[in-house]
Amino acid sequence: MELQKQMTLDNDNKSVRSNATVENTLTQEEIIKAQQELSQLSNIIKEWKETNEQIKVLNEQVREKRKRIKVQEDMILRIMKKHNIGALDLKSSGGRILYKRSTTKGGINEKILFGLLSQHLKSETDAAAAIKYITEHREAKTKESLRYEKD
């Protein structure tokens, strides 16, 4: 069955007009079911649009809260680091805030690898030494974060 449809949804989202041509004939039951689905379509589209707008608003609120929490974390970390505080016990919630520092190696991209190899390698026979050199001289990144522990 080949079905061609062109539908128009009025601005008030209450009426749907359909121009359909169907090669095979449909039963009366199928026609009624199709009309019911089409009448529900405008309500479904309206609800979908509203939900999509709500999601946009909520995502914006989440972005703002993430920015705010990042600023607050930076301030807490700066103060804890300045006063050499490793952990804070929170009386109100019974939890703790821990100052955690971890160091990770930086990524190896083509530019970094080329630079390190050009500094170290003079021939391919030193491949094992080159791997050791690269591992030892990779950029180290220090990450500072807060973690909340609940007792």
C-alpha positions as CSV (number, residue, x, y, z in Angstrom):
1,M,0.0,0.0,0.0
2,E,1.4,3.3,-1.0
3,L,0.3,6.3,1.1
4,Q,0.9,9.9,0.3
5,K,-0.1,12.6,2.8
6,Q,0.2,16.2,3.1
7,M,-0.9,17.6,6.5
8,T,-1.5,21.1,7.7
9,L,-1.6,21.9,11.4
10,D,-3.3,25.2,12.1
11,N,-1.7,27.7,14.4
12,D,-4.2,27.1,17.1
13,N,-3.1,23.4,17.2
14,K,-6.7,22.3,17.3
15,S,-7.5,21.2,13.8
16,V,-5.6,19.0,11.4
17,R,-6.4,18.9,7.7
18,S,-5.1,16.0,5.7
19,N,-5.0,15.4,1.9
20,A,-4.3,11.7,1.5
21,T,-4.4,9.4,-1.4
22,V,-4.4,5.7,-0.8
23,E,-4.1,3.1,-3.6
24,N,-5.7,0.3,-1.6
25,T,-9.0,0.7,0.1
26,L,-9.1,0.9,3.9
27,T,-11.8,-0.6,6.1
28,Q,-14.1,1.7,8.0
29,E,-12.4,0.6,11.2
30,E,-9.0,1.6,9.9
31,I,-10.2,4.9,8.7
32,I,-11.8,5.7,12.1
33,K,-8.5,4.7,13.9
34,A,-6.5,6.9,11.5
35,Q,-8.8,9.9,12.1
36,Q,-8.5,9.4,15.9
37,E,-4.7,9.3,15.7
38,L,-4.7,12.5,13.5
39,S,-7.0,14.3,16.0
40,Q,-4.5,13.4,18.8
41,L,-1.5,14.5,16.8
42,S,-2.0,18.2,17.5
43,N,-2.3,17.6,21.3
44,I,0.8,15.4,21.2
45,I,2.8,18.0,19.2
46,K,1.7,20.8,21.6
47,E,2.8,18.8,24.6
48,W,6.1,17.9,22.9
49,K,6.8,21.5,22.2
50,E,6.0,22.5,25.8
51,T,8.2,19.7,27.2
52,N,11.1,20.7,24.9
53,E,10.8,24.3,26.1
54,Q,10.8,23.1,29.7
55,I,14.0,21.0,29.0
56,K,15.7,24.1,27.6
57,V,14.9,26.2,30.7
58,L,16.0,23.4,33.0
59,N,19.3,22.9,31.1
60,E,20.0,26.6,31.4
61,Q,19.4,26.5,35.1
62,V,21.7,23.5,35.4
63,R,24.4,25.4,33.5
64,E,24.1,28.4,35.8
65,K,24.2,26.2,38.9
66,R,27.3,24.4,37.5
67,K,29.0,27.7,37.0
68,R,28.1,28.8,40.5
69,I,29.3,25.6,42.1
70,K,32.6,25.8,40.2
71,V,33.2,29.3,41.5
72,Q,32.4,28.1,45.1
73,E,34.6,25.1,44.8
74,D,37.5,27.2,43.6
75,M,37.0,29.6,46.5
76,I,36.9,26.6,49.0
77,L,39.9,25.0,47.5
78,R,41.9,28.3,47.6
79,I,41.1,28.8,51.2
80,M,41.8,25.2,52.2
81,K,45.1,25.2,50.3
82,K,46.1,28.6,51.8
83,H,45.5,27.4,55.4
84,N,46.7,23.8,54.8
85,I,43.4,22.3,55.6
86,G,43.1,18.7,54.4
87,A,39.6,17.9,55.7
88,L,36.6,19.9,57.1
89,D,34.1,18.1,59.4
90,L,30.6,19.5,58.8
91,K,28.6,19.5,61.9
92,S,25.3,20.3,60.3
93,S,25.2,17.3,57.9
94,G,27.6,15.0,59.7
95,G,29.8,14.8,56.6
96,R,33.3,15.9,55.6
97,I,34.8,17.9,52.8
98,L,38.2,16.5,51.7
99,Y,40.9,18.4,49.9
100,K,42.2,15.9,47.3
101,R,45.2,16.4,45.0
102,S,46.0,14.0,42.1
103,T,48.5,14.2,39.4
104,T,48.0,12.7,36.0
105,K,50.2,12.5,32.9
106,G,49.2,14.7,29.9
107,G,48.0,13.3,26.7
108,I,50.3,12.3,23.9
109,N,49.4,13.9,20.5
110,E,51.4,13.9,17.4
111,K,53.1,17.3,18.1
112,I,54.2,16.3,21.6
113,L,55.4,12.9,20.4
114,F,57.4,14.5,17.5
115,G,59.0,17.0,19.8
116,L,60.0,14.5,22.4
117,L,61.3,12.0,19.8
118,S,63.3,14.7,17.9
119,Q,65.0,15.8,21.2
120,H,65.9,12.2,22.1
121,L,66.2,9.9,19.1
122,K,69.0,10.0,16.7
123,S,68.3,6.5,15.3
124,E,65.6,3.8,15.5
125,T,67.8,1.5,17.6
126,D,67.1,3.7,20.6
127,A,63.3,2.9,20.5
128,A,63.3,1.4,23.9
129,A,65.1,4.3,25.4
130,A,62.7,6.7,23.6
131,I,59.7,5.0,25.1
132,K,61.2,5.4,28.6
133,Y,62.2,9.0,27.8
134,I,58.6,9.9,26.7
135,T,57.1,8.2,29.7
136,E,59.3,10.1,32.1
137,H,59.0,13.6,30.5
138,R,55.3,13.7,29.7
139,E,53.5,16.7,31.0
140,A,52.0,16.2,34.5
141,K,48.7,17.7,35.3
142,T,47.6,18.4,38.9
143,K,43.9,18.3,39.6
144,E,42.4,19.6,42.8
145,S,38.9,18.8,43.8
146,L,36.5,18.5,46.7
147,R,34.7,15.4,47.8
148,Y,31.8,15.3,50.2
149,E,31.8,12.3,52.5
150,K,28.7,11.5,54.5
151,D,29.3,9.6,57.8
